[in-house]
Amino acid sequence: MPSHDLIEKVGSRLPDDFSRRQLDGALAVLTQENNPARANQSASLFRELTAHVLDLMAPDADVMRSP
């Protein structure tokens, strides 16, 4: 598990509450020792978080209009 300071630093840079909830969920599932799919679920949540943040930063329409 990453340090509390690192988690807070990353969380403070996220653009919205949805992103912060995704981060919390991705980290929380890692602590579920009885969950054999915890790594897969965490990776999936991180993938969705990354896609959400990138979409906010660079919407598809803006990217398609760029040279």
MDAnalysis code that builds the backbone (N, CA, C; Angstrom):
import MDAnalysis as mda
import numpy as np

u = mda.Universe.empty(201, n_residues=67, atom_resindex=np.repeat(np.arange(67), 3), trajectory=True)
u.add_TopologyAttr("name", ["N", "CA", "C"] * 67)
u.add_TopologyAttr("resid", np.arange(1, 68))
u.add_TopologyAttr("resname", ["MET", "PRO", "SER", "HIS", "ASP", "LEU", "ILE", "GLU", "LYS", "VAL", "GLY", "SER", "ARG", "LEU", "PRO", "ASP", "ASP", "PHE", "SER", "ARG", "ARG", "GLN", "LEU", "ASP", "GLY", "ALA", "LEU", "ALA", "VAL", "LEU", "THR", "GLN", "GLU", "ASN", "ASN", "PRO", "ALA", "ARG", "ALA", "ASN", "GLN", "SER", "ALA", "SER", "LEU", "PHE", "ARG", "GLU", "LEU", "THR", "ALA", "HIS", "VAL", "LEU", "ASP", "LEU", "MET", "ALA", "PRO", "ASP", "ALA", "ASP", "VAL", "MET", "ARG", "SER", "PRO"])
u.atoms.positions = np.array([
    [0.847, -1.175, 0.000],
    [0.000, 0.000, 0.000],
    [0.895, 1.242, 0.000],
    [0.576, 2.224, -0.843],
    [1.368, 3.456, -0.875],
    [1.237, 4.222, 0.441],
    [2.162, 5.113, 0.685],
    [2.133, 5.899, 1.916],
    [0.924, 6.843, 1.922],
    [0.483, 7.165, 3.114],
    [-0.659, 8.071, 3.281],
    [-0.366, 9.428, 2.640],
    [0.867, 9.907, 2.789],
    [1.248, 11.194, 2.206],
    [1.131, 11.183, 0.687],
    [1.579, 10.091, 0.071],
    [1.488, 9.978, -1.388],
    [0.032, 9.935, -1.839],
    [-0.787, 9.183, -1.129],
    [-2.207, 9.093, -1.474],
    [-2.866, 10.467, -1.385],
    [-2.579, 11.194, -0.319],
    [-3.149, 12.544, -0.170],
    [-2.648, 13.483, -1.255],
    [-1.385, 13.389, -1.597],
    [-0.810, 14.250, -2.638],
    [-1.484, 13.998, -3.986],
    [-1.635, 12.730, -4.332],
    [-2.291, 12.377, -5.595],
    [-3.755, 12.811, -5.556],
    [-4.440, 12.497, -4.458],
    [-5.850, 12.855, -4.328],
    [-6.100, 14.345, -4.442],
    [-5.199, 15.140, -3.898],
    [-5.384, 16.599, -3.942],
    [-5.227, 17.161, -5.349],
    [-4.590, 16.408, -6.234],
    [-4.387, 16.883, -7.602],
    [-5.461, 16.407, -8.565],
    [-6.346, 15.526, -8.092],
    [-7.401, 15.024, -8.957],
    [-8.467, 16.094, -9.168],
    [-9.116, 16.104, -10.327],
    [-9.988, 17.223, -10.694],
    [-11.373, 17.242, -10.046],
    [-11.862, 16.107, -9.523],
    [-13.233, 16.103, -9.002],
    [-13.444, 14.992, -7.981],
    [-14.606, 15.024, -7.335],
    [-14.929, 14.022, -6.313],
    [-15.004, 12.616, -6.893],
    [-15.510, 12.479, -8.104],
    [-15.576, 11.164, -8.736],
    [-14.184, 10.547, -8.816],
    [-13.212, 11.335, -9.224],
    [-11.836, 10.852, -9.342],
    [-11.290, 10.432, -7.985],
    [-11.556, 11.218, -6.965],
    [-11.078, 10.877, -5.630],
    [-11.742, 9.601, -5.110],
    [-13.021, 9.405, -5.415],
    [-13.703, 8.165, -5.020],
    [-13.112, 6.963, -5.767],
    [-12.787, 7.149, -7.040],
    [-12.165, 6.066, -7.811],
    [-10.813, 5.688, -7.197],
    [-10.031, 6.694, -6.827],
    [-8.743, 6.441, -6.193],
    [-8.936, 5.680, -4.886],
    [-9.868, 6.140, -4.059],
    [-10.145, 5.465, -2.785],
    [-10.571, 4.019, -3.019],
    [-11.425, 3.800, -4.004],
    [-11.893, 2.454, -4.299],
    [-10.784, 1.559, -4.803],
    [-9.940, 2.089, -5.674],
    [-8.835, 1.302, -6.218],
    [-7.863, 0.878, -5.129],
    [-7.658, 1.740, -4.151],
    [-6.766, 1.404, -3.056],
    [-7.447, 0.494, -2.034],
    [-8.736, 0.723, -1.789],
    [-9.462, -0.082, -0.801],
    [-9.544, -1.543, -1.211],
    [-9.782, -1.783, -2.489],
    [-9.922, -3.173, -2.937],
    [-8.612, -3.947, -2.743],
    [-7.494, -3.251, -2.758],
    [-6.204, -3.923, -2.547],
    [-6.070, -4.493, -1.142],
    [-6.809, -3.945, -0.194],
    [-6.715, -4.414, 1.192],
    [-7.593, -5.630, 1.458],
    [-8.391, -6.044, 0.489],
    [-9.302, -7.178, 0.663],
    [-8.542, -8.486, 0.439],
    [-7.874, -8.944, 1.477],
    [-7.005, -10.112, 1.351],
    [-7.753, -11.379, 0.941],
    [-9.043, -11.446, 1.242],
    [-9.820, -12.624, 0.862],
    [-10.376, -12.532, -0.561],
    [-10.030, -11.489, -1.274],
    [-10.502, -11.277, -2.634],
    [-9.399, -11.680, -3.617],
    [-9.533, -12.835, -4.279],
    [-8.470, -13.279, -5.186],
    [-8.325, -12.408, -6.436],
    [-9.323, -11.602, -6.731],
    [-9.273, -10.748, -7.926],
    [-8.963, -9.290, -7.567],
    [-8.440, -9.049, -6.376],
    [-8.242, -7.662, -5.927],
    [-7.284, -6.890, -6.827],
    [-6.229, -7.507, -7.295],
    [-5.284, -6.795, -8.163],
    [-5.945, -6.425, -9.489],
    [-6.722, -7.350, -10.043],
    [-7.420, -7.073, -11.303],
    [-8.429, -5.932, -11.125],
    [-9.181, -5.977, -10.033],
    [-10.192, -4.949, -9.792],
    [-9.543, -3.594, -9.549],
    [-8.455, -3.584, -8.806],
    [-7.750, -2.329, -8.560],
    [-7.207, -1.749, -9.867],
    [-6.594, -2.594, -10.681],
    [-6.051, -2.130, -11.965],
    [-7.156, -1.585, -12.860],
    [-8.312, -2.226, -12.834],
    [-9.442, -1.758, -13.636],
    [-9.906, -0.383, -13.162],
    [-9.978, -0.191, -11.857],
    [-10.377, 1.118, -11.327],
    [-9.352, 2.187, -11.673],
    [-8.061, 1.852, -11.592],
    [-7.030, 2.822, -11.974],
    [-7.114, 3.154, -13.465],
    [-7.428, 2.157, -14.288],
    [-7.595, 2.408, -15.733],
    [-8.750, 3.370, -15.968],
    [-9.872, 3.135, -15.290],
    [-11.031, 4.016, -15.443],
    [-10.733, 5.415, -14.920],
    [-10.005, 5.507, -13.819],
    [-9.616, 6.808, -13.277],
    [-8.757, 7.563, -14.285],
    [-7.789, 6.875, -14.859],
    [-6.913, 7.506, -15.847],
    [-7.705, 7.978, -17.062],
    [-8.604, 7.146, -17.559],
    [-9.426, 7.528, -18.716],
    [-10.291, 8.737, -18.395],
    [-10.872, 8.767, -17.207],
    [-11.728, 9.891, -16.804],
    [-10.924, 11.193, -16.742],
    [-9.765, 11.145, -16.099],
    [-8.940, 12.354, -15.960],
    [-8.452, 12.823, -17.330],
    [-8.007, 11.907, -18.171],
    [-7.553, 12.305, -19.509],
    [-8.691, 12.909, -20.325],
    [-9.898, 12.357, -20.195],
    [-11.038, 12.898, -20.921],
    [-11.368, 14.316, -20.455],
    [-11.236, 14.566, -19.153],
    [-11.472, 15.921, -18.646],
    [-10.403, 16.892, -19.138],
    [-9.163, 16.415, -19.180],
    [-8.053, 17.285, -19.577],
    [-8.010, 17.521, -21.080],
    [-8.406, 16.515, -21.845],
    [-8.328, 16.610, -23.305],
    [-9.507, 15.853, -23.913],
    [-10.659, 16.518, -23.980],
    [-11.837, 15.862, -24.570],
    [-11.555, 15.381, -25.992],
    [-12.177, 14.277, -26.367],
    [-11.944, 13.679, -27.687],
    [-12.121, 14.691, -28.814],
    [-13.144, 15.529, -28.735],
    [-13.398, 16.497, -29.807],
    [-12.229, 17.451, -29.959],
    [-11.663, 17.902, -28.846],
    [-10.492, 18.811, -28.893],
    [-9.282, 18.108, -29.487],
    [-9.084, 16.873, -29.100],
    [-7.938, 16.124, -29.619],
    [-8.084, 15.899, -31.122],
    [-9.280, 15.566, -31.570],
    [-9.498, 15.317, -32.994],
    [-9.315, 16.582, -33.837],
    [-9.559, 17.755, -33.277],
    [-9.391, 19.009, -34.012],
    [-7.930, 19.454, -34.084],
    [-7.079, 18.880, -33.261],
    [-5.686, 19.333, -33.249],
    [-4.925, 18.734, -34.439],
    [-3.918, 19.458, -34.911],
    [-3.171, 18.960, -36.071],
    [-2.323, 17.737, -35.720],
])
